[in-house]
Amino acid sequence: MPGSLTISHHEAAVVLDHTDAARLATVLAELAYLLEIPGPNRINEAQLAVLCEGRTPDRAELSRWSRALATELKDRL
């Protein structure tokens, strides 16, 4: 929910509400799944480019990152 996330550019911890962390973990796991699957529901190359924010698109790296972060969040809940 809006306001439940605090991020600072200083050496401060990032705080995320429990409910939002669970939801974010689910979204990240689904993103990894959509990056990995073949077929029409797969995230396409144009979408991948947007997700990589100008970096060279790397489907496998983004999938690994998403799945690892989802797992870490779920483990901490």
C-alpha positions as CSV (number, residue, x, y, z in Angstrom):
1,M,0.0,0.0,0.0
2,P,1.2,3.6,-0.6
3,G,3.4,4.8,2.3
4,S,4.4,1.4,3.5
5,L,7.8,1.5,1.8
6,T,10.7,3.7,2.9
7,I,13.9,3.9,0.8
8,S,16.7,6.3,1.4
9,H,19.8,7.1,-0.6
10,H,21.7,7.1,2.7
11,E,22.9,4.2,4.7
12,A,19.4,3.4,6.1
13,A,17.5,0.2,6.0
14,V,14.6,-0.3,3.6
15,V,11.4,-1.0,5.3
16,L,8.5,-2.8,3.7
17,D,5.1,-3.6,5.3
18,H,4.6,-7.4,5.8
19,T,1.6,-7.5,3.5
20,D,3.4,-5.5,0.8
21,A,6.4,-7.8,1.1
22,A,4.3,-10.9,0.5
23,R,2.6,-9.3,-2.5
24,L,5.9,-8.1,-3.9
25,A,7.4,-11.7,-3.5
26,T,4.4,-13.1,-5.5
27,V,4.8,-10.5,-8.2
28,L,8.5,-11.2,-8.5
29,A,8.0,-14.9,-8.7
30,E,5.3,-14.4,-11.4
31,L,7.7,-12.2,-13.3
32,A,10.4,-14.9,-13.2
33,Y,7.8,-17.4,-14.4
34,L,6.7,-15.2,-17.3
35,L,10.3,-14.6,-18.3
36,E,11.0,-18.3,-18.4
37,I,8.0,-19.9,-20.1
38,P,7.7,-20.4,-23.9
39,G,4.7,-19.3,-25.8
40,P,2.3,-16.4,-26.1
41,N,2.2,-15.5,-22.4
42,R,6.0,-15.1,-22.2
43,I,7.3,-11.6,-21.6
44,N,8.3,-10.4,-25.1
45,E,11.5,-8.7,-26.1
46,A,10.1,-5.2,-26.0
47,Q,8.7,-5.7,-22.5
48,L,12.0,-7.2,-21.5
49,A,13.9,-4.1,-22.8
50,V,11.6,-1.9,-20.7
51,L,12.2,-4.0,-17.6
52,C,16.0,-3.8,-18.1
53,E,15.8,0.1,-18.1
54,G,18.2,0.7,-20.9
55,R,20.7,-2.0,-19.9
56,T,21.3,-4.8,-22.4
57,P,18.3,-7.1,-22.0
58,D,19.3,-10.3,-20.3
59,R,16.2,-12.6,-19.8
60,A,18.1,-15.2,-17.7
61,E,19.7,-12.7,-15.4
62,L,16.4,-10.9,-14.7
63,S,14.7,-14.2,-14.2
64,R,17.3,-15.3,-11.7
65,W,17.3,-12.0,-9.9
66,S,13.5,-11.9,-9.6
67,R,13.3,-15.5,-8.4
68,A,16.1,-15.0,-5.9
69,L,14.6,-11.8,-4.5
70,A,11.1,-13.4,-4.3
71,T,12.6,-16.4,-2.4
72,E,14.5,-14.1,0.0
73,L,11.4,-12.0,0.7
74,K,9.3,-15.2,1.3
75,D,11.9,-16.6,3.6
76,R,11.9,-13.4,5.7
77,L,8.1,-13.3,6.1
